[in-house]
């Protein structure tokens, strides 16, 4: 009888270790892809071709590149924060969570290429639409990940109430299109405007989200 109980304890311990191993390896992969994507953004910032050393041709060229860099840096950072927040509330990493996360990472890896496109052809509407479509796609994948974990598989702790689960889902679905609509509605495009607007919206949204989470009985770390 004692041997049987020891066997059950060992099996239970192995199951816990397996889930922890899956979770840790997935998060290591996520952090690595997000970090590499941000690093590649900086590598693409360079002087104009055939630059002779004059500041008059350098700064206008760098302004466009740095504008695209700052925008994508903020975009990747915000999505990383959202993914980190959701994964901190997901108890178990199963096959759908893994697959959705891999799809998310595949889209994140495309952000540097989309940034180069916008940096070179930012005045062309098609380039901005391609970049915007990628941002919306990333937001939808994170939304699908949270919807599966919180509403379908229910691998989220009970302390995260249903109102909070739906609130996070609606917020994640609506935020990228709202930002893109606001950006595309700008009558003039100047370097620094879009990243500045994005940073301001992030700070305002974070405070509003924190207030809403508290009103719905959540903890500050959930925001």
MDAnalysis code that builds the backbone (N, CA, C; Angstrom):
import MDAnalysis as mda
import numpy as np

u = mda.Universe.empty(669, n_residues=223, atom_resindex=np.repeat(np.arange(223), 3), trajectory=True)
u.add_TopologyAttr("name", ["N", "CA", "C"] * 223)
u.add_TopologyAttr("resid", np.arange(1, 224))
u.add_TopologyAttr("resname", ["UNK", "UNK", "UNK", "UNK", "UNK", "UNK", "UNK", "UNK", "UNK", "UNK", "UNK", "UNK", "UNK", "UNK", "UNK", "UNK", "UNK", "UNK", "UNK", "UNK", "UNK", "UNK", "UNK", "UNK", "UNK", "UNK", "UNK", "UNK", "UNK", "UNK", "UNK", "UNK", "UNK", "UNK", "UNK", "UNK", "UNK", "UNK", "UNK", "UNK", "UNK", "UNK", "UNK", "UNK", "UNK", "UNK", "UNK", "UNK", "UNK", "UNK", "UNK", "UNK", "UNK", "UNK", "UNK", "UNK", "UNK", "UNK", "UNK", "UNK", "UNK", "UNK", "UNK", "UNK", "UNK", "UNK", "UNK", "UNK", "UNK", "UNK", "UNK", "UNK", "UNK", "UNK", "UNK", "UNK", "UNK", "UNK", "UNK", "UNK", "UNK", "UNK", "UNK", "UNK", "UNK", "UNK", "UNK", "UNK", "UNK", "UNK", "UNK", "UNK", "UNK", "UNK", "UNK", "UNK", "UNK", "UNK", "UNK", "UNK", "UNK", "UNK", "UNK", "UNK", "UNK", "UNK", "UNK", "UNK", "UNK", "UNK", "UNK", "UNK", "UNK", "UNK", "UNK", "UNK", "UNK", "UNK", "UNK", "UNK", "UNK", "UNK", "UNK", "UNK", "UNK", "UNK", "UNK", "UNK", "UNK", "UNK", "UNK", "UNK", "UNK", "UNK", "UNK", "UNK", "UNK", "UNK", "UNK", "UNK", "UNK", "UNK", "UNK", "UNK", "UNK", "UNK", "UNK", "UNK", "UNK", "UNK", "UNK", "UNK", "UNK", "UNK", "UNK", "UNK", "UNK", "UNK", "UNK", "UNK", "UNK", "UNK", "UNK", "UNK", "UNK", "UNK", "UNK", "UNK", "UNK", "UNK", "UNK", "UNK", "UNK", "UNK", "UNK", "UNK", "UNK", "UNK", "UNK", "UNK", "UNK", "UNK", "UNK", "UNK", "UNK", "UNK", "UNK", "UNK", "UNK", "UNK", "UNK", "UNK", "UNK", "UNK", "UNK", "UNK", "UNK", "UNK", "UNK", "UNK", "UNK", "UNK", "UNK", "UNK", "UNK", "UNK", "UNK", "UNK", "UNK", "UNK", "UNK", "UNK", "UNK", "UNK", "UNK", "UNK", "UNK", "UNK", "UNK", "UNK", "UNK", "UNK", "UNK"])
u.atoms.positions = np.array([
    [0.835, -1.210, 0.000],
    [0.000, 0.000, 0.000],
    [0.872, 1.263, 0.000],
    [1.926, 1.250, 0.838],
    [2.819, 2.404, 0.902],
    [3.529, 2.621, -0.431],
    [3.927, 1.471, -1.067],
    [4.586, 1.596, -2.364],
    [3.669, 2.191, -3.416],
    [2.374, 1.845, -3.346],
    [1.417, 2.376, -4.313],
    [1.245, 3.868, -4.121],
    [1.178, 4.321, -2.855],
    [1.037, 5.752, -2.595],
    [2.267, 6.520, -3.063],
    [3.458, 5.928, -2.829],
    [4.670, 6.592, -3.294],
    [4.684, 6.718, -4.819],
    [4.163, 5.659, -5.488],
    [4.089, 5.704, -6.951],
    [3.143, 6.792, -7.431],
    [1.993, 6.936, -6.741],
    [1.042, 7.987, -7.117],
    [1.646, 9.361, -6.890],
    [2.361, 9.553, -5.776],
    [2.998, 10.836, -5.505],
    [4.050, 11.157, -6.563],
    [4.816, 10.118, -6.962],
    [5.837, 10.344, -7.978],
    [5.208, 10.730, -9.309],
    [4.093, 10.069, -9.669],
    [3.412, 10.397, -10.918],
    [2.852, 11.810, -10.889],
    [2.282, 12.187, -9.741],
    [1.742, 13.538, -9.612],
    [2.852, 14.570, -9.703],
    [3.995, 14.269, -9.073],
    [5.118, 15.190, -9.163],
    [5.645, 15.304, -10.575],
    [5.684, 14.192, -11.306],
    [6.131, 14.221, -12.689],
    [5.183, 15.031, -13.556],
    [3.884, 14.925, -13.311],
    [2.901, 15.699, -14.084],
    [3.085, 17.190, -13.848],
    [3.296, 17.585, -12.586],
    [3.525, 18.997, -12.286],
    [4.800, 19.502, -12.951],
    [5.845, 18.681, -12.893],
    [7.108, 19.083, -13.513],
    [6.955, 19.210, -15.028],
    [6.171, 18.335, -15.631],
    [5.958, 18.391, -17.071],
    [5.270, 19.691, -17.472],
    [4.219, 20.057, -16.733],
    [3.522, 21.306, -17.041],
    [4.426, 22.513, -16.806],
    [5.197, 22.484, -15.719],
    [6.116, 23.591, -15.450],
    [7.175, 23.679, -16.540],
    [7.668, 22.532, -16.998],
    [8.672, 22.504, -18.061],
    [8.101, 23.098, -19.337],
    [6.886, 22.695, -19.712],
    [6.263, 23.242, -20.923],
    [6.089, 24.757, -20.804],
    [5.612, 25.201, -19.643],
    [5.387, 26.629, -19.445],
    [6.710, 27.398, -19.535],
    [7.732, 26.914, -18.835],
    [9.015, 27.624, -18.812],
    [9.653, 27.684, -20.189],
    [9.626, 26.563, -20.918],
    [10.237, 26.557, -22.243],
    [9.496, 27.485, -23.199],
    [8.166, 27.518, -23.099],
    [7.382, 28.395, -23.968],
    [7.676, 29.856, -23.672],
    [7.775, 30.210, -22.395],
    [8.060, 31.592, -22.031],
    [9.478, 31.991, -22.434],
    [10.431, 31.064, -22.326],
    [11.794, 31.359, -22.776],
    [11.814, 31.649, -24.279],
    [11.071, 30.859, -25.041],
    [10.988, 31.086, -26.477],
    [10.340, 32.432, -26.774],
    [9.277, 32.756, -26.062],
    [8.582, 34.032, -26.270],
    [9.509, 35.215, -26.002],
    [10.180, 35.202, -24.865],
    [11.069, 36.309, -24.523],
    [12.190, 36.437, -25.546],
    [12.692, 35.296, -26.035],
    [13.754, 35.344, -27.029],
    [13.296, 35.963, -28.341],
    [12.115, 35.576, -28.821],
    [11.613, 36.115, -30.088],
    [11.305, 37.602, -29.955],
    [10.667, 38.003, -28.869],
    [10.384, 39.423, -28.658],
    [11.682, 40.226, -28.595],
    [12.691, 39.708, -27.883],
    [13.960, 40.425, -27.754],
    [14.672, 40.537, -29.103],
    [14.672, 39.466, -29.885],
    [15.328, 39.496, -31.195],
    [14.609, 40.468, -32.131],
    [13.284, 40.477, -32.082],
    [12.528, 41.398, -32.933],
    [12.876, 42.847, -32.611],
    [12.988, 43.178, -31.324],
    [13.363, 44.542, -30.943],
    [14.791, 44.849, -31.385],
    [15.697, 43.886, -31.244],
    [17.081, 44.095, -31.650],
    [17.195, 44.352, -33.143],
    [16.445, 43.602, -33.942],
    [16.491, 43.790, -35.394],
    [15.985, 45.165, -35.805],
    [15.106, 45.751, -35.005],
    [14.637, 47.106, -35.311],
    [15.797, 48.096, -35.285],
    [16.668, 47.959, -34.286],
    [17.795, 48.873, -34.169],
    [18.836, 48.671, -35.254],
    [19.005, 47.429, -35.700],
    [19.998, 47.145, -36.740],
    [19.631, 47.829, -38.048],
    [18.356, 48.013, -38.299],
    [17.914, 48.592, -39.570],
    [18.109, 50.108, -39.638],
    [18.425, 50.757, -38.526],
    [18.660, 52.206, -38.544],
    [20.059, 52.462, -39.086],
    [20.160, 53.189, -40.191],
    [21.458, 53.404, -40.840],
    [21.458, 54.740, -41.573],
    [22.650, 55.162, -41.963],
    [22.799, 56.411, -42.711],
    [22.308, 56.209, -44.147],
    [21.950, 57.286, -44.836],
    [21.496, 57.144, -46.229],
    [22.616, 56.654, -47.132],
    [22.254, 56.002, -48.216],
    [23.236, 55.493, -49.165],
    [24.016, 56.646, -49.795],
    [25.337, 56.496, -49.831],
    [26.184, 57.523, -50.429],
    [26.306, 58.777, -49.585],
    [26.112, 58.654, -48.289],
    [26.170, 59.836, -47.409],
    [27.574, 60.412, -47.387],
    [27.690, 61.735, -47.540],
    [28.981, 62.415, -47.617],
    [29.403, 63.055, -46.299],
    [28.608, 62.878, -45.245],
    [28.981, 63.438, -43.954],
    [28.266, 64.719, -43.591],
    [27.380, 65.210, -44.440],
    [26.675, 66.454, -44.142],
    [25.426, 66.170, -43.324],
    [25.200, 67.004, -42.289],
    [24.054, 66.817, -41.399],
    [22.731, 67.096, -42.095],
    [22.766, 67.922, -43.127],
    [21.523, 68.275, -43.794],
    [20.814, 67.099, -44.435],
    [21.568, 66.114, -44.911],
    [20.948, 64.934, -45.501],
    [20.810, 63.781, -44.513],
    [21.559, 63.851, -43.398],
    [21.524, 62.755, -42.427],
    [20.264, 62.797, -41.573],
    [19.970, 63.939, -40.960],
    [18.889, 63.989, -39.974],
    [17.501, 63.756, -40.566],
    [17.161, 64.302, -41.740],
    [15.848, 63.948, -42.312],
    [15.709, 62.454, -42.571],
    [16.809, 61.816, -42.989],
    [16.775, 60.378, -43.247],
    [16.614, 59.602, -41.936],
    [17.393, 59.983, -40.921],
    [17.300, 59.284, -39.636],
    [15.968, 59.525, -38.953],
    [15.388, 60.707, -39.149],
    [14.118, 61.018, -38.493],
    [13.032, 60.036, -38.907],
    [12.985, 59.699, -40.198],
    [11.986, 58.744, -40.683],
    [12.254, 57.362, -40.110],
    [13.529, 56.946, -40.103],
    [13.873, 55.624, -39.587],
    [13.618, 55.523, -38.084],
    [14.010, 56.555, -37.347],
    [13.811, 56.522, -35.899],
    [12.338, 56.582, -35.529],
    [11.550, 57.265, -36.355],
    [10.106, 57.295, -36.127],
    [9.519, 55.889, -36.257],
    [9.907, 55.177, -37.318],
    [9.429, 53.804, -37.504],
    [9.963, 52.889, -36.402],
    [11.222, 53.105, -36.016],
    [11.808, 52.291, -34.942],
    [11.061, 52.486, -33.627],
    [10.825, 53.745, -33.259],
    [10.149, 54.032, -31.987],
    [8.727, 53.470, -31.989],
    [8.039, 53.602, -33.109],
    [6.677, 53.075, -33.187],
    [6.664, 51.565, -33.001],
    [7.530, 50.858, -33.719],
    [7.545, 49.397, -33.619],
    [8.077, 48.932, -32.273],
    [9.010, 49.680, -31.700],
    [9.501, 49.338, -30.362],
    [8.363, 49.382, -29.353],
    [7.548, 50.412, -29.429],
    [6.406, 50.534, -28.524],
    [5.371, 49.448, -28.805],
    [5.135, 49.162, -30.081],
    [4.162, 48.129, -30.444],
    [4.588, 46.774, -29.881],
    [5.844, 46.389, -30.110],
    [6.327, 45.098, -29.614],
    [6.296, 45.067, -28.094],
    [6.698, 46.159, -27.458],
    [6.707, 46.208, -25.995],
    [5.305, 46.065, -25.420],
    [4.341, 46.734, -26.020],
    [2.963, 46.662, -25.524],
    [2.402, 45.257, -25.689],
    [2.670, 44.634, -26.829],
    [2.198, 43.260, -27.016],
    [2.913, 42.291, -26.071],
    [4.191, 42.530, -25.802],
    [4.905, 41.681, -24.844],
    [4.303, 41.812, -23.449],
    [3.980, 43.041, -23.056],
    [3.357, 43.252, -21.751],
    [1.998, 42.566, -21.669],
    [1.218, 42.661, -22.744],
    [-0.099, 42.007, -22.755],
    [0.042, 40.499, -22.669],
    [0.968, 39.946, -23.438],
    [1.172, 38.492, -23.407],
    [1.686, 38.048, -22.039],
    [2.591, 38.814, -21.458],
    [3.097, 38.468, -20.120],
    [1.977, 38.496, -19.089],
    [1.093, 39.495, -19.192],
    [-0.008, 39.597, -18.236],
    [-0.954, 38.420, -18.367],
    [-1.286, 38.033, -19.579],
    [-2.202, 36.914, -19.778],
    [-1.564, 35.590, -19.352],
    [-0.308, 35.380, -19.709],
    [0.355, 34.121, -19.365],
    [0.533, 33.982, -17.859],
    [0.626, 35.097, -17.146],
    [0.741, 35.031, -15.690],
    [-0.552, 34.537, -15.050],
    [-1.677, 34.628, -15.785],
    [-2.956, 34.174, -15.249],
    [-3.387, 32.826, -15.824],
    [-2.593, 32.256, -16.734],
    [-2.912, 30.957, -17.320],
    [-2.186, 29.869, -16.532],
    [-2.941, 28.911, -16.031],
    [-2.383, 27.902, -15.142],
    [-1.701, 26.766, -15.884],
    [-2.195, 26.420, -17.065],
    [-1.706, 25.249, -17.780],
    [-1.435, 25.591, -19.234],
    [-0.297, 25.152, -19.734],
    [0.048, 25.320, -21.140],
    [-0.255, 24.013, -21.857],
    [-1.331, 24.009, -22.642],
    [-1.679, 22.811, -23.396],
    [-1.394, 23.057, -24.878],
    [-1.860, 22.149, -25.731],
    [-1.557, 22.247, -27.162],
    [-2.117, 23.518, -27.807],
    [-3.409, 23.889, -27.600],
    [-3.909, 25.125, -28.225],
    [-3.159, 26.377, -27.765],
    [-2.852, 26.461, -26.469],
    [-2.087, 27.616, -25.980],
    [-0.723, 27.666, -26.658],
    [-0.088, 26.517, -26.810],
    [1.218, 26.460, -27.462],
    [1.129, 26.880, -28.922],
    [0.144, 26.355, -29.637],
    [0.008, 26.673, -31.063],
    [-0.291, 28.152, -31.271],
    [-1.213, 28.697, -30.490],
    [-1.548, 30.118, -30.623],
    [-0.351, 30.997, -30.292],
    [0.431, 30.594, -29.303],
    [1.626, 31.362, -28.961],
    [2.643, 31.310, -30.088],
    [2.810, 30.160, -30.722],
    [3.741, 30.051, -31.849],
    [3.283, 30.916, -33.031],
    [1.974, 30.947, -33.274],
    [1.452, 31.833, -34.327],
    [1.750, 33.287, -33.981],
    [1.552, 33.639, -32.728],
    [1.858, 35.000, -32.278],
    [3.322, 35.342, -32.517],
    [4.215, 34.440, -32.167],
    [5.646, 34.690, -32.346],
    [6.002, 34.820, -33.825],
    [5.343, 34.024, -34.673],
    [5.581, 34.153, -36.105],
    [5.216, 35.538, -36.622],
    [4.130, 36.106, -36.100],
    [3.725, 37.456, -36.506],
    [4.655, 38.519, -35.926],
    [5.063, 38.337, -34.678],
    [5.994, 39.282, -34.060],
    [7.304, 39.331, -34.845],
    [7.750, 38.170, -35.337],
    [8.995, 38.118, -36.097],
    [8.907, 38.899, -37.410],
    [7.688, 39.177, -37.882],
    [7.501, 39.942, -39.121],
    [7.519, 41.452, -38.889],
    [7.466, 41.892, -37.642],
    [7.396, 43.335, -37.358],
    [8.628, 44.078, -37.891],
    [9.872, 43.567, -37.717],
    [11.008, 44.300, -38.302],
    [10.902, 44.489, -39.804],
    [10.447, 43.460, -40.532],
    [10.280, 43.596, -41.982],
    [9.208, 44.624, -42.317],
    [8.102, 44.597, -41.576],
    [7.045, 45.586, -41.806],
    [7.529, 46.993, -41.468],
    [8.399, 47.098, -40.468],
    [8.956, 48.399, -40.107],
    [9.838, 48.948, -41.217],
    [10.639, 48.085, -41.832],
    [11.459, 48.526, -42.974],
    [10.579, 49.008, -44.120],
    [9.463, 48.322, -44.327],
    [8.540, 48.717, -45.386],
    [7.978, 50.109, -45.131],
    [7.543, 50.351, -43.906],
    [6.972, 51.659, -43.566],
    [8.049, 52.733, -43.600],
    [9.260, 52.386, -43.143],
    [10.341, 53.366, -43.144],
    [10.693, 53.823, -44.553],
    [10.626, 52.890, -45.500],
    [10.985, 53.233, -46.877],
    [9.824, 53.810, -47.671],
    [8.602, 53.361, -47.366],
    [7.440, 53.765, -48.165],
    [6.294, 54.246, -47.270],
    [6.637, 54.982, -46.215],
    [5.632, 55.414, -45.253],
    [4.579, 56.336, -45.813],
    [4.906, 57.025, -46.912],
    [3.920, 57.939, -47.503],
    [2.908, 57.211, -48.379],
    [3.150, 55.939, -48.659],
    [2.243, 55.154, -49.488],
    [1.235, 54.449, -48.588],
    [-0.036, 54.606, -48.916],
    [-1.095, 54.063, -48.056],
    [-1.021, 52.540, -47.955],
    [-0.614, 51.878, -49.034],
    [-0.557, 50.410, -49.018],
    [0.447, 49.909, -47.998],
    [1.575, 50.584, -47.880],
    [2.591, 50.187, -46.902],
    [2.067, 50.349, -45.488],
    [1.398, 51.458, -45.218],
    [0.832, 51.672, -43.880],
    [-0.272, 50.665, -43.584],
    [-1.056, 50.319, -44.604],
    [-2.116, 49.330, -44.401],
    [-1.543, 47.946, -44.100],
    [-0.439, 47.591, -44.778],
    [0.203, 46.300, -44.507],
    [0.731, 46.260, -43.076],
    [1.333, 47.347, -42.644],
    [1.833, 47.422, -41.265],
    [0.675, 47.362, -40.269],
    [-0.363, 48.113, -40.562],
    [-1.528, 48.105, -39.675],
    [-2.209, 46.754, -39.624],
    [-2.294, 46.076, -40.766],
    [-2.893, 44.744, -40.783],
    [-2.125, 43.771, -39.917],
    [-0.791, 43.888, -39.912],
    [0.024, 43.016, -39.060],
    [-0.259, 43.284, -37.590],
    [-0.380, 44.547, -37.211],
    [-0.669, 44.883, -35.817],
    [-2.022, 44.319, -35.393],
    [-3.028, 44.472, -36.256],
    [-4.354, 43.936, -35.933],
    [-4.307, 42.417, -35.819],
    [-3.565, 41.759, -36.704],
    [-3.454, 40.305, -36.651],
    [-2.820, 39.839, -35.349],
    [-1.789, 40.538, -34.902],
    [-1.154, 40.182, -33.627],
    [-2.149, 40.335, -32.478],
    [-2.893, 41.442, -32.494],
    [-3.892, 41.636, -31.449],
    [-4.963, 40.559, -31.452],
    [-5.377, 40.122, -32.631],
    [-6.407, 39.078, -32.722],
    [-5.894, 37.736, -32.219],
    [-4.622, 37.426, -32.479],
    [-4.068, 36.158, -32.003],
    [-3.962, 36.161, -30.480],
    [-3.501, 37.262, -29.904],
    [-3.456, 37.334, -28.442],
    [-4.866, 37.243, -27.874],
    [-5.834, 37.867, -28.554],
    [-7.225, 37.779, -28.103],
    [-7.722, 36.349, -28.148],
    [-7.384, 35.630, -29.222],
    [-7.792, 34.228, -29.334],
    [-7.150, 33.379, -28.250],
    [-5.897, 33.676, -27.933],
    [-5.210, 32.953, -26.859],
    [-5.928, 33.152, -25.533],
    [-6.273, 34.396, -25.223],
    [-6.959, 34.672, -23.966],
    [-8.379, 34.115, -23.968],
    [-9.067, 34.211, -25.089],
    [-10.432, 33.680, -25.169],
    [-10.443, 32.178, -24.932],
    [-9.477, 31.476, -25.518],
    [-9.415, 30.029, -25.297],
    [-9.113, 29.713, -23.836],
    [-8.107, 30.387, -23.282],
    [-7.690, 30.068, -21.912],
    [-8.738, 30.474, -20.885],
    [-9.351, 31.647, -21.086],
    [-10.250, 32.152, -20.062],
    [-11.707, 31.780, -20.235],
    [-12.149, 31.540, -21.475],
    [-13.569, 31.312, -21.722],
    [-13.894, 29.894, -22.175],
    [-12.936, 29.223, -22.798],
    [-13.208, 27.884, -23.327],
    [-12.586, 26.810, -22.439],
    [-11.261, 26.812, -22.340],
    [-10.583, 25.799, -21.530],
    [-10.691, 26.082, -20.037],
    [-10.884, 27.352, -19.689],
    [-11.017, 27.780, -18.292],
    [-9.822, 27.344, -17.456],
    [-8.635, 27.639, -17.966],
    [-7.401, 27.351, -17.231],
    [-6.875, 28.615, -16.563],
    [-7.799, 29.493, -16.209],
    [-7.495, 30.743, -15.513],
    [-8.044, 30.638, -14.100],
    [-7.338, 31.153, -13.086],
    [-7.820, 31.045, -11.699],
    [-9.210, 31.650, -11.516],
    [-9.943, 31.128, -10.558],
    [-11.297, 31.610, -10.302],
    [-11.323, 33.050, -9.821],
    [-10.215, 33.505, -9.237],
    [-10.191, 34.890, -8.751],
    [-10.279, 35.891, -9.898],
    [-9.984, 35.438, -11.110],
    [-10.197, 36.280, -12.290],
    [-11.637, 36.060, -12.732],
    [-12.531, 36.960, -12.329],
    [-13.956, 36.791, -12.584],
    [-14.306, 36.886, -14.061],
    [-15.543, 36.514, -14.353],
    [-15.990, 36.503, -15.748],
    [-16.048, 37.908, -16.339],
    [-16.404, 38.875, -15.528],
    [-16.427, 40.247, -16.035],
    [-15.034, 40.683, -16.462],
    [-14.029, 40.332, -15.664],
    [-12.656, 40.674, -16.022],
    [-12.202, 39.939, -17.279],
    [-12.584, 38.678, -17.401],
    [-12.171, 37.914, -18.567],
    [-12.725, 38.538, -19.855],
    [-13.988, 38.892, -19.822],
    [-14.589, 39.519, -21.004],
    [-14.023, 40.918, -21.226],
    [-13.746, 41.625, -20.163],
    [-13.161, 42.963, -20.278],
    [-11.802, 42.910, -20.964],
    [-10.940, 41.990, -20.542],
    [-9.629, 41.853, -21.164],
    [-9.745, 41.470, -22.639],
    [-10.699, 40.604, -22.940],
    [-10.866, 40.168, -24.324],
    [-11.315, 41.325, -25.215],
    [-12.334, 42.045, -24.791],
    [-12.843, 43.171, -25.582],
    [-11.764, 44.238, -25.747],
    [-11.027, 44.498, -24.673],
    [-9.966, 45.499, -24.726],
    [-8.878, 45.103, -25.717],
    [-8.504, 43.816, -25.720],
    [-7.445, 43.355, -26.609],
    [-7.888, 43.365, -28.063],
    [-9.156, 43.067, -28.303],
    [-9.666, 43.067, -29.677],
    [-9.802, 44.486, -30.214],
    [-10.230, 45.411, -29.371],
    [-10.576, 46.758, -29.838],
    [-9.395, 47.710, -29.904],
    [-8.361, 47.501, -29.102],
    [-7.286, 48.489, -29.007],
    [-6.497, 48.672, -30.302],
    [-5.986, 47.614, -30.958],
    [-5.218, 47.846, -32.196],
    [-6.004, 48.562, -33.292],
    [-7.246, 48.162, -33.615],
    [-7.981, 48.918, -34.645],
    [-8.235, 50.372, -34.250],
    [-8.500, 50.616, -32.964],
    [-8.733, 51.991, -32.515],
    [-7.488, 52.841, -32.730],
    [-6.327, 52.303, -32.383],
    [-5.087, 53.055, -32.567],
    [-4.827, 53.326, -34.043],
    [-5.023, 52.318, -34.885],
    [-4.766, 52.496, -36.309],
    [-5.727, 53.503, -36.925],
    [-6.987, 53.450, -36.516],
    [-7.960, 54.413, -37.027],
    [-7.565, 55.827, -36.643],
    [-7.069, 55.989, -35.416],
    [-6.650, 57.304, -34.949],
    [-5.434, 57.793, -35.724],
    [-4.483, 56.891, -35.973],
    [-3.270, 57.272, -36.697],
    [-3.581, 57.623, -38.149],
    [-4.395, 56.801, -38.812],
    [-4.704, 57.045, -40.219],
    [-5.570, 58.287, -40.417],
    [-6.209, 58.736, -39.355],
    [-7.043, 59.930, -39.473],
    [-6.232, 61.223, -39.373],
    [-4.934, 61.123, -39.069],
    [-4.101, 62.318, -38.977],
    [-3.976, 62.956, -40.353],
    [-4.183, 64.255, -40.390],
    [-4.121, 64.962, -41.680],
    [-2.681, 65.157, -42.143],
    [-1.745, 65.291, -41.227],
    [-0.332, 65.444, -41.569],
    [0.474, 64.380, -40.849],
    [1.550, 63.975, -41.495],
    [2.408, 62.930, -40.926],
    [3.790, 63.522, -40.686],
    [4.189, 63.648, -39.435],
    [5.507, 64.146, -39.080],
    [6.200, 63.129, -38.181],
    [7.516, 62.969, -38.336],
    [8.244, 62.033, -37.471],
    [8.074, 62.369, -35.998],
    [7.803, 61.376, -35.202],
    [7.626, 61.560, -33.770],
    [6.182, 61.641, -33.326],
    [5.274, 61.952, -34.263],
    [3.867, 62.104, -33.894],
    [3.255, 60.759, -33.518],
    [3.467, 59.750, -34.362],
    [2.848, 58.444, -34.114],
    [3.388, 57.776, -32.846],
    [4.730, 57.669, -32.657],
    [5.194, 57.066, -31.394],
    [4.802, 57.865, -30.165],
    [4.783, 59.190, -30.278],
    [4.350, 59.998, -29.143],
    [2.893, 59.761, -28.804],
    [2.064, 59.662, -29.845],
    [0.638, 59.389, -29.635],
    [0.440, 58.000, -29.042],
    [1.189, 57.038, -29.540],
    [1.071, 55.677, -29.030],
    [1.484, 55.592, -27.566],
    [2.573, 56.264, -27.203],
    [3.018, 56.256, -25.808],
    [1.986, 56.918, -24.900],
    [1.408, 58.023, -25.365],
    [0.396, 58.712, -24.570],
    [-0.844, 57.837, -24.382],
    [-1.289, 57.185, -25.469],
    [-2.458, 56.314, -25.371],
    [-2.185, 55.130, -24.445],
    [-0.963, 54.612, -24.484],
    [-0.614, 53.487, -23.612],
    [-0.693, 53.895, -22.145],
    [-0.141, 55.052, -21.805],
    [-0.157, 55.500, -20.412],
    [-1.591, 55.781, -19.944],
    [-2.370, 56.440, -20.793],
    [-3.762, 56.711, -20.429],
    [-4.545, 55.408, -20.312],
    [-4.346, 54.510, -21.266],
    [-5.050, 53.236, -21.235],
    [-4.673, 52.385, -20.044],
    [-3.393, 52.434, -19.654],
    [-2.957, 51.658, -18.492],
    [-3.651, 52.144, -17.221],
    [-3.746, 53.464, -17.046],
    [-4.416, 54.003, -15.855],
    [-5.907, 53.682, -15.879],
    [-6.526, 53.787, -17.032],
    [-7.951, 53.465, -17.135],
    [-8.193, 51.974, -16.903],
    [-7.290, 51.136, -17.438],
    [-7.440, 49.693, -17.233],
    [-7.269, 49.331, -15.764],
    [-6.320, 49.966, -15.093],
    [-6.115, 49.718, -13.670],
    [-7.345, 50.108, -12.869],
    [-7.951, 51.244, -13.217],
    [-9.169, 51.692, -12.525],
    [-10.308, 50.703, -12.764],
    [-10.468, 50.262, -14.015],
    [-11.554, 49.334, -14.342],
    [-11.369, 47.988, -13.647],
    [-10.140, 47.496, -13.606],
    [-9.876, 46.210, -12.948],
    [-10.217, 46.292, -11.466],
    [-9.857, 47.372, -10.835],
    [-10.172, 47.536, -9.411],
    [-11.674, 47.612, -9.202],
    [-12.389, 48.301, -10.082],
    [-13.842, 48.406, -9.945],
    [-14.514, 47.043, -10.092],
    [-13.912, 46.152, -10.881],
    [-14.492, 44.822, -11.084],
    [-13.940, 43.782, -10.117],
    [-13.246, 44.236, -9.104],
    [-12.796, 43.328, -8.048],
    [-11.504, 42.612, -8.316],
    [-10.761, 43.037, -9.329],
    [-9.489, 42.397, -9.643],
    [-8.354, 42.989, -8.840],
    [-7.201, 42.351, -8.948],
    [-6.005, 42.800, -8.274],
    [-5.201, 43.721, -9.206],
    [-4.391, 44.639, -8.637],
    [-3.622, 45.545, -9.486],
    [-2.695, 44.834, -10.465],
    [-2.135, 43.665, -10.075],
    [-1.213, 42.970, -10.965],
    [-1.917, 42.413, -12.193],
    [-3.249, 42.300, -12.157],
    [-3.984, 41.803, -13.319],
    [-4.081, 42.854, -14.421],
    [-3.880, 44.113, -14.066],
    [-3.983, 45.188, -15.046],
    [-2.700, 45.368, -15.828],
])
